[in-house]
């Protein structure tokens, strides 16, 4: 099962597509989002975002950001 994920900065879209999971450095610790995750908004701290897709895995460095999980999609603003 997959969900729509977008990772974006003010000037660029780093990832946009379907993901099986995304693991992020949340302010209270590492968290993993899967399909049908409950809605959530949380700040992110410095670390690595790991996106798992049907085709493999991608990693993105983050200094800080915001994670928003809604019923339809997951958005990461860096």
Buried (B, 14 or more C-beta within 10 A) or exposed (E): EBBBBBBBEEEEEBBEBEBBBBBBBBEEEEBEBBEEBEEEEBEBBEBEBBBBBEEEEBEBEBEEBEBBBEEEEBBBBB
